[in-house]
């Protein structure tokens, strides 16, 4: 099949969201050549452009009692002590400097009358800590894109899906992909590769993310031999819209809508009753989603299967709320208005949706994976946040680890010779891509395979799991792998922008990644953060460790464990759970 | 973005007259000139310009090219296209933010003829 082979370059970055673009800038500053590939359009696809306006950074401009150390402690505690503390230390101590880089690139943070940045408090923050990006993630991505265009040594290629990482013995050697605009494969050798492909919330049925977040970056890393970590940890954002249909899954920020300092709306179940515990602080995400699911599961849901957020119940005036909504961008007010929903006249219906992948590629504090030359930054990486993530740490992590990955990848590329490319491996991958276009008497459409994966994950690997269900999931996924995957075919023409071809590649990786997620969930015999085992309902100290998925090299994987990296002595230095939340019954203390 | 991938879509009852869409199709690498193709989409739930494109791709014609991967909430702009609804003047719209009524008649063009990759897909 006709294939484009590009000359060897220093660094290939896969994914042009916040982490990928920041990595490109950092690497380009080191005078190396960078090719930045993205499956969609830079700054218009992936997770970053759809992100909320929140960027967590302990500037302490609102409350001078805040500090990097308190941000570090908040992140460790709210992650249920499962995040690697060396990574959290890097995140919390560099988030401020990286915010100032964004500021220099033209990103506007909302300011107060005194000229200081506005900082707002979200659940899990001890003090007001989130910056508010004007124009949200979209504006941040747009400014990063504009910045990277200033570098002649960065070449951006859009509408390219990477399907394989090439290896030269132990080290990474480049990529094979599919160039959608040309409608043919692409081969690109590189000394170093940075994965910035985002997570895999698309494995589930209810998600608030962009459909491209199918997780092939995680799978590519695994195939190349990199360790994956804590794949069972999928973060549920409490409030995605479940009505109207056109915008089902759209995220609205419960933090801004419910916190008494801001909109001060009320959350009610389908019977119109308040059900959140009477605490002085709004619950963090893992607690909140469990409280909401309990109402939905116990038949107190709204007509469209969620709960209500009612702004009419706020003690504040419409004008006041309108000005807060504008300032904090808590919901897509204009779009809802276009669709005939006036949030001042009716409540909105929301339910928890998969939002952010906490697990992923295991990295060290310099974003290096366990494969030489292969780095990972942003949501694709797995051991930063732990079992739950507080608001604002996702965008901050893209910048901190994006820069770190770019710097280290550049240093690596400058220190090694060109890898040699294995022509047999390349030919095999091109044949594999072409095979999706062949005939099959019992063809399975990629979209049908995706639906089946989502169905299985929703049924058995939702936030509540148990051994029996997870075994069922594994068996069903193995059946898909054996009986459906070999029959996946896309329409054979036209080749140019053949989206079904891209979906075929995604769907096959989704099946295999879903198996690893289910196996990781089965291995973790406890409940922690967003992982709730009905057969192991309490948080168990002996499980304060990572689940690791490792490629055995024979077409199968093994699951092992690894200790959480500590900076502090957590046998002594540890925060206790909020007793009011323990009383609400959604976090069960260890009783063994 | 979950409605578009639900399992049970086929069994849902029709709740209104179908939407008829004429969509301009063109592959610069093989066609001499653009042509309209007519699609009839059953009305089973509330739909937008973007979700009818998904319905066509999922249930009628996987060769229709448009940007599937978009935010669905009026932010990213990937679903921008030119649309005539019920004979009204052509407008540049965000496809995900234009609700459609049962029986609506649409003509859909790509956002621009320049930088056209195929059908409704352009570069930005």
Contacts between the chains, C-beta under 8 A, distances in Angstrom:
chain1	res1	chain2	res2	distance
A	39	B	69	7.2
A	40	B	67	7.2
A	40	B	69	4.8
A	40	B	78	7.2
A	41	B	67	7.8
A	41	B	78	6.6
A	41	B	123	7.7
A	41	B	124	5.8
A	44	B	70	7.9
A	44	B	76	4.7
A	44	B	77	6.2
A	44	B	78	5.5
A	44	B	124	6.7
A	45	B	69	5.4
A	45	B	70	7.4
A	45	B	76	6.8
A	45	B	78	6.8
A	49	B	71	6.8
A	49	B	75	6.3
A	49	B	76	5.3
A	50	B	71	4.6
A	50	B	73	7.1
A	50	B	75	6.0
A	50	B	76	6.9
A	136	B	75	7.3
A	138	B	75	5.1
A	138	B	76	6.9
A	158	B	123	7.2
A	159	B	117	7.6
A	180	B	117	8.0
A	181	B	117	5.5
A	181	B	123	7.8
A	183	B	29	7.7
A	205	B	2	5.7
A	205	B	5	7.2
A	205	B	6	7.1
A	206	B	2	4.8
A	207	B	1	6.5
A	207	B	2	5.5
A	208	B	1	7.6
A	209	B	1	6.9
A	210	B	1	6.7
A	210	B	69	5.9
A	210	B	70	6.8
A	210	B	71	5.6
A	210	B	72	7.9
A	210	B	76	7.6
A	211	B	1	5.3
A	211	B	4	7.6
A	211	B	5	8.0
A	211	B	68	6.2
A	211	B	69	5.1
A	211	B	70	7.8
A	212	B	69	4.1
A	244	B	46	5.2
A	244	B	99	7.7
A	245	B	3	5.6
A	245	B	45	4.6
A	245	B	46	4.1
A	245	B	47	7.2
A	245	B	51	7.5
A	246	B	46	5.5
A	246	B	47	6.6
A	246	B	48	4.2
A	246	B	50	7.9
A	246	B	51	6.0
A	246	B	72	7.9
A	246	B	96	6.8
A	246	B	99	6.0
A	247	B	72	6.3
A	247	B	73	5.8
A	247	B	96	7.3
A	248	B	1	7.8
A	248	B	2	5.9
A	248	B	3	4.3
A	249	B	1	5.1
A	249	B	2	4.7
A	249	B	3	7.2
A	249	B	72	7.0
A	250	B	72	6.6
A	250	B	73	4.3
A	251	B	73	7.8
A	332	B	73	5.2
A	332	B	74	5.8
A	332	B	75	7.5
A	334	B	74	6.9
A	335	B	73	6.0
A	335	B	74	3.8
A	335	B	96	7.7
A	335	B	97	5.1
A	338	B	74	7.6
A	338	B	97	4.8
A	338	B	98	7.6
A	338	B	99	7.2
A	339	B	48	7.9
A	339	B	97	7.1
A	339	B	99	5.2
A	340	B	99	6.7
A	353	B	2	7.2
A	445	B	62	7.1
A	447	B	5	7.4
A	447	B	58	5.9
A	450	B	5	6.3
A	451	B	5	5.7
A	451	B	6	7.7
A	451	B	7	5.3
A	454	B	5	5.9
A	454	B	7	7.8
A	455	B	7	5.4
A	490	B	62	7.5
A	491	B	62	5.0
A	491	B	63	5.5
A	493	B	63	7.7
A	494	B	27	5.2
A	494	B	29	7.4
A	494	B	30	6.6
A	494	B	63	6.8
A	494	B	118	6.7
A	496	B	27	6.1
A	496	B	29	5.4
A	496	B	65	7.9
A	496	B	117	6.6
A	496	B	118	5.1
A	497	B	65	4.6
A	497	B	117	5.1
A	497	B	118	4.6
A	497	B	119	7.7
A	497	B	121	5.1
A	498	B	63	7.8
A	498	B	65	7.8
A	499	B	57	7.3
A	499	B	62	7.7
A	499	B	65	6.6
A	499	B	68	5.4
A	500	B	62	4.7
A	500	B	63	8.0
